């Protein structure tokens, strides 16, 4: 009997959809199709690849409202924000398509009478993209588009929580006219995914998700000599300096911490504030957080939806309780958020002060609507605390002094340094992490380096002696 998986909505516990997991024969067919299609796809003119990818993005955008509703039902983001994810998909996809010709062109070496030398950028073959539920289209498109433009074929394995996104992407590529086998999806469980990772037909693995699963994938691929890109967790810090514009800083950091219920790898999870502006910052920050409307995310008035499931919400509740037992103070009265209830996916936003690094909420990834705010006495004090983490995805500085932000940014152990913004991916910049936030990169011209391999040509002239 074929096994199935159900998508349980965090909105109301209803079944959004039920799908069959792929059987062994289906997996074999997908791999064979991808391998065969890649032999042809890599030789297709780059302009034609670009045209087909642009058409696929157009097809997605035409169904933006339908897709937005599906996103909300599957993972709980308020409906008023869900369609915005496709705007990001368009921005990243179109940029990566636009730079492909420049980044994939042959590298020529100065010629002489004796030798002709150049370096081709060869595709790796079949790319396996393993995508998460929190930004189901954005995280997937980061690797899919550059992989296809580089001449690879792609098999997408999406999170069990957001399987409909894989089907939507497949439908868009089909409607755009992509050749059969160039893009496919498979609904798989963890064991089946591990077997796919080990399969010789897979030439590259792109994974976005938790540290624990990232370790499993890296262990599974050990000794196979396969390139892997891992985007894992984050505990992203912000440092509010004494000269910061407090009103603007608060607006940005509140959104950076609580958008998508804090369920973002690069969400702001801890804030360090210079003692000179600490009281003012906390007062404004708490006031703004209290304005959130926690409710059914299908309602247009809702600005904070449920977390992906009750287990995730209870993890954050436990972090808050542990911090309070150690002396942290809560700034938000949870009872004011009527929908918030223990044992459910609905969790009120929380702001904690009087926190320190003995508390899990300041050290371990929360991935939820909670933030700890800590007073610091100097820039050096802030840097030490910001680097006191197993993660290193992004960090942000809030100041009017760009020179100082760059200087301090050089001391931060992180993949991206922001000044006066946060929780945003610029497709022109490499998206990468250090420490347990992962390795490899997506986006920017550097993404094409990891999705291709160099092939050198060294040709001696037959007339040269």
C-alpha positions in Angstrom: 0.0 0.0 0.0 1.3 3.4 -1.0 2.1 5.7 2.0 0.5 9.1 2.2 1.3 12.4 3.9 -1.3 15.0 5.2 -0.8 18.7 5.4 -2.4 19.8 8.7 -3.2 23.5 8.7 -2.0 25.5 11.8 -4.9 27.8 11.1 -7.6 25.5 12.4 -6.2 21.9 12.4 -7.9 21.0 9.2 -6.4 18.8 6.4 -5.3 21.1 3.6 -4.3 18.2 1.3 -3.3 14.6 1.3 -0.6 13.3 -1.1 1.0 10.0 -1.9 4.7 9.6 -1.2 6.7 8.7 -4.3 7.3 5.0 -4.9 10.6 3.5 -5.8 9.6 3.2 -9.5 8.6 6.8 -9.6 11.9 7.9 -8.0 13.9 5.8 -10.5 11.9 7.3 -13.4 12.5 10.8 -12.2 16.2 10.3 -11.8 16.5 8.7 -15.3 14.5 11.5 -16.8 16.6 14.2 -15.1 19.9 12.6 -16.2 18.7 12.2 -19.8 17.1 15.7 -20.0 20.3 17.3 -18.6 22.4 16.0 -21.6 20.1 18.0 -23.9 19.3 21.0 -21.6 23.0 21.9 -21.0 23.4 22.5 -24.7 20.3 24.7 -25.1 21.1 28.4 -25.9 21.2 30.5 -22.7 18.8 33.0 -24.1 16.2 30.2 -24.5 16.8 29.0 -21.0 16.2 32.6 -19.8 13.0 32.9 -21.8 11.6 29.7 -20.3 12.5 30.6 -16.8 11.0 34.1 -17.2 7.8 32.5 -18.5 7.7 30.2 -15.5 7.9 33.2 -13.1 5.2 34.9 -15.1 2.9 31.8 -14.7 3.5 31.9 -10.9 2.6 35.6 -10.7 -0.6 35.1 -12.7 -1.8 32.8 -9.8 -0.5 35.0 -7.0 -3.8 35.3 -5.1 -4.5 31.5 -5.3 -0.9 30.8 -4.2 -1.2 33.3 -1.3 -4.2 31.5 0.1 -2.4 28.2 -0.1 0.7 29.6 1.7 -1.5 30.8 4.5 -3.4 27.6 4.9 -0.3 25.5 4.8 1.9 27.4 7.2 -0.1 30.2 8.8 1.3 33.4 7.5 -1.4 36.2 7.5 -3.1 36.4 4.1 -2.4 40.1 3.9 1.4 39.3 3.6 1.4 35.9 1.8 1.3 37.3 -1.8 4.3 39.4 -1.1 6.5 36.3 -1.1 6.0 36.0 -4.8 7.3 39.6 -5.3 10.6 38.4 -3.7 10.6 35.3 -5.9 10.3 37.5 -9.0 13.1 39.9 -7.8 15.5 37.1 -7.1 14.7 35.0 -10.2 14.9 37.8 -12.7 18.2 39.0 -11.2 19.8 35.6 -11.4 18.6 35.2 -15.0 19.9 38.6 -15.9 23.5 37.9 -14.7 23.7 34.3 -16.0 25.3 35.2 -19.4 28.1 37.2 -17.8 28.8 34.6 -15.0 28.6 31.5 -17.2 30.7 32.7 -20.1 33.9 31.0 -21.0 37.1 32.4 -19.3 39.7 33.0 -22.0 43.4 33.2 -21.2 45.7 35.5 -23.2 46.7 33.6 -26.4 50.0 33.2 -28.0 51.2 31.5 -31.2 51.8 28.2 -29.4 48.7 27.6 -27.2 45.0 28.3 -27.0 43.7 28.2 -23.4 40.3 28.7 -21.9 38.1 27.5 -19.1 34.5 26.3 -19.6 32.0 26.4 -16.8 30.3 23.0 -16.9 27.0 22.2 -15.1 27.1 19.6 -12.3 24.3 17.4 -13.6 21.2 16.8 -11.5 20.6 19.3 -8.6 18.5 18.1 -5.6 16.8 21.1 -3.9 15.4 20.4 -0.4 13.2 23.3 0.6 11.6 24.3 3.9 8.1 25.5 4.8 8.7 28.9 6.3 9.3 30.7 2.9 8.4 27.9 0.6 8.8 29.7 -2.7 11.7 32.1 -1.9 14.0 29.4 -0.4 13.3 27.1 -3.3 13.8 29.6 -6.1 17.2 30.6 -4.6 18.7 27.4 -6.0 16.3 26.4 -8.7 16.7 29.3 -11.1 20.6 29.5 -11.1 20.8 25.7 -11.3 18.6 25.7 -14.4 20.4 28.6 -16.0 23.7 26.9 -15.4 22.5 23.9 -17.4 21.6 21.5 -14.6 18.3 19.7 -14.2 16.5 20.0 -10.9 14.5 17.6 -8.6 12.7 19.5 -5.8 11.9 17.8 -2.5 9.7 20.2 -0.5 8.8 20.2 3.2 5.8 17.9 4.0 4.1 21.0 5.4 4.2 22.8 2.0 3.9 20.1 -0.7 1.5 22.2 -2.7 4.3 24.7 -3.4 6.3 22.0 -5.2 3.3 21.2 -7.3 2.7 24.9 -8.1 6.3 25.3 -9.2 6.1 22.2 -11.4 2.9 23.4 -13.0 4.5 26.8 -13.8 7.5 25.3 -15.5 5.3 22.9 -17.5 3.0 25.8 -18.6 6.1 27.8 -19.6 7.2 24.9 -21.9 10.3 23.6 -20.0 11.4 20.3 -21.6 10.3 17.2 -19.8 12.7 16.1 -17.1 14.4 19.4 -16.6 12.4 20.3 -13.5 10.6 17.7 -11.4 9.4 17.2 -7.8 9.1 14.2 -5.6 7.1 13.9 -2.4 9.5 12.0 0.0 9.9 11.2 3.7 13.2 11.6 5.5 14.5 8.1 4.8 13.7 8.3 1.1 15.4 11.7 0.9 18.5 10.3 2.4 18.6 7.6 -0.2 18.2 10.2 -2.9 21.1 12.2 -1.5 23.3 9.1 -1.9 22.2 8.3 -5.4 25.0 8.6 -7.9 22.8 10.5 -10.3 22.6 13.5 -7.9 25.5 15.9 -8.6 24.7 18.7 -6.1 22.5 19.1 -3.0 21.0 22.4 -1.9 19.4 22.2 1.6 17.6 24.8 3.6 16.4 23.8 7.0 17.4 22.9 10.6 20.9 22.3 11.8 20.0 18.7 12.9 18.8 17.7 9.5 21.7 19.5 7.8 24.0 17.3 9.9 22.2 14.2 8.7 22.5 15.3 5.0 26.2 16.0 5.4 26.8 12.7 7.1 24.7 10.9 4.5 26.8 12.4 1.7 30.1 11.8 3.4 32.7 10.0 1.2 30.6 10.6 -1.9 32.6 13.8 -2.9 29.4 15.7 -3.7 29.2 19.4 -3.3 26.5 20.5 -0.8 25.1 23.9 0.1 23.6 24.2 3.6 21.5 27.1 4.8 20.7 26.3 8.4 19.7 28.1 11.5 20.2 31.6 12.8 20.3 33.6 16.0 20.6 36.9 14.3 21.6 39.9 16.5 21.0 43.6 16.2 23.1 46.3 17.8 21.4 49.7 18.4 24.1 52.3 18.8 23.8 55.5 20.8 23.3 57.6 17.7 20.6 55.5 16.1 17.3 57.0 14.9 15.2 55.2 17.5 11.8 55.5 15.8 13.0 54.1 12.5 15.1 51.5 14.2 12.2 50.3 16.3 9.9 50.0 13.3 12.4 47.9 11.4 13.5 45.7 14.2 9.9 44.9 15.4 9.1 43.8 11.9 12.4 42.0 11.6 11.6 40.1 14.8 7.9 39.3 14.4 7.1 39.1 10.7 6.1 35.6 9.7 5.8 35.0 13.5 9.6 35.1 13.7 9.8 32.0 11.5 12.7 33.1 9.4 16.4 32.0 9.4 17.4 35.6 9.4 14.8 37.0 11.8 16.1 39.3 14.5 16.3 37.1 17.6 18.3 39.2 20.0 18.8 42.9 20.4 21.7 44.7 22.1 21.1 48.4 22.9 23.5 51.0 24.0 22.7 52.1 27.6 22.3 55.7 26.5 19.2 54.9 24.4 18.1 51.7 26.1 15.1 53.0 28.0 13.7 54.9 25.0 14.2 52.0 22.7 12.5 49.5 24.9 9.5 51.8 25.6 8.9 52.3 21.8 9.6 48.7 20.9 7.1 47.3 23.4 4.5 49.9 22.4 4.7 48.8 18.8 4.6 45.1 19.5 1.4 45.5 21.5 -0.3 46.7 18.2 -0.1 43.3 16.6 -3.3 41.5 16.0 -3.0 37.7 16.7 -5.9 35.9 15.0 -7.0 33.7 12.2 -4.5 34.5 9.4 -7.2 34.3 6.7 -8.7 37.6 8.0 -7.3 40.7 6.5 -7.0 42.4 9.9 -4.6 39.8 11.2 -1.0 40.8 11.4 0.3 37.9 13.4 -0.7 34.3 12.6 -0.1 31.0 14.3 3.3 29.3 14.3 3.6 26.3 12.0 2.4 23.9 14.7 1.8 23.6 18.4 5.1 21.8 19.0 7.0 24.8 17.6 4.9 27.2 19.7 5.4 25.2 22.9 9.2 25.2 22.3 9.1 29.1 22.4 6.8 29.0 25.4 9.3 26.9 27.3 12.1 29.3 26.3 10.2 32.2 27.8 9.3 30.3 31.0 12.9 29.2 31.5 14.1 32.8 31.0 11.6 34.1 33.5 12.7 31.6 36.1 16.3 32.9 35.6 15.2 36.5 36.1 14.0 37.8 32.8 11.0 40.2 32.8 8.1 39.9 30.3 6.9 43.2 28.7 3.8 41.9 27.0 0.6 40.7 28.8 -0.2 37.5 26.9 -3.8 37.6 28.1 -4.4 40.7 25.9 -4.0 38.4 22.9 -7.2 36.3 23.2 -6.2 33.8 20.5 -3.0 32.8 22.3 -3.5 29.5 24.1 -1.1 26.9 25.5 -1.1 23.7 23.4 -2.0 25.5 20.2 0.0 27.0 17.4 -1.2 30.5 18.4 1.3 32.3 20.5 1.3 35.9 21.6 4.4 38.0 20.8 6.8 38.5 23.7 9.5 40.9 24.6 12.0 40.0 27.3 14.3 42.3 29.2 16.8 41.7 32.0 18.1 38.8 29.9 21.6 37.4 29.7 23.5 34.7 27.8 22.8 32.0 30.4 19.3 31.9 29.0 18.3 29.7 26.0 16.3 32.5 24.5 19.5 34.5 24.0 21.6 31.5 22.8 19.4 28.9 21.0 17.4 29.5 17.9 13.8 30.4 18.8 12.2 30.6 15.4 9.2 32.2 16.9 7.6 35.5 18.1 9.9 36.3 21.0 12.8 38.7 21.4 15.3 39.4 24.1 16.6 43.0 24.6 19.9 43.5 26.5 21.6 46.7 27.6 25.3 47.1 26.6 27.9 49.7 27.7 30.1 49.9 24.6 30.7 48.8 21.1 33.1 46.2 22.2 30.6 44.8 24.7 28.1 44.5 21.9 30.5 42.7 19.5 31.5 40.2 22.2 27.8 39.3 22.8 26.9 39.3 19.1 29.7 36.8 18.4 28.8 34.7 21.4 26.7 32.3 19.4 26.9 29.0 17.5 25.3 30.7 14.5 26.4 33.4 12.0 23.9 34.2 9.3 23.3 38.0 9.6 23.9 40.8 12.0 22.7 44.4 11.8 24.0 47.7 13.1 21.7 50.7 13.7 23.6 53.9 13.5 24.2 57.1 11.5 27.9 56.2 11.2 28.6 54.1 8.1 32.3 54.0 8.7 31.8 52.6 12.2 29.3 50.0 10.9 31.9 48.7 8.4 34.6 48.7 11.1 32.5 46.7 13.5 31.1 44.6 10.7 34.7 43.3 10.1 34.7 42.0 13.6 31.4 40.1 13.3 31.4 36.4 12.6 28.5 36.3 10.2 27.7 35.9 6.5 25.9 39.2 6.0 26.3 42.6 7.8 23.4 45.0 7.6 23.3 48.7 8.5 19.9 50.2 9.2 18.0 47.3 7.7 17.5 43.6 8.4 15.7 40.4 7.4 16.2 41.0 3.7 18.1 39.1 0.9 19.6 41.3 -1.8 20.0 39.0 -4.8 23.2 40.8 -5.9 24.8 39.7 -2.6 25.9 36.2 -1.6 23.5 34.6 0.8 25.8 32.6 3.1 26.4 31.7 6.7 29.3 30.7 9.0 29.4 28.3 12.0 26.2 26.4 12.4 24.4 28.7 10.0 25.8 26.6 7.1 28.2 26.8 4.2 28.1 27.5 0.5 26.1 30.3 -0.9 23.0 31.1 -3.0 22.2 34.3 -5.0 24.7 36.7 -6.5 27.3 35.8 -9.1 29.0 33.5 -6.6 26.0 31.1 -6.7 27.0 30.2 -10.3 30.4 29.1 -9.1 29.0 26.4 -6.8 26.5 25.2 -9.5 29.2 24.6 -12.1 32.7 23.1 -12.3 35.7 24.5 -14.2 36.9 22.5 -17.3 40.2 23.7 -18.7 41.2 23.5 -22.3 45.0 23.6 -23.1 45.5 23.3 -26.8 48.9 23.2 -28.5 49.1 24.5 -32.0 50.1 21.6 -34.5 52.4 24.0 -36.2 54.3 24.9 -33.0 57.6 23.1 -32.5 
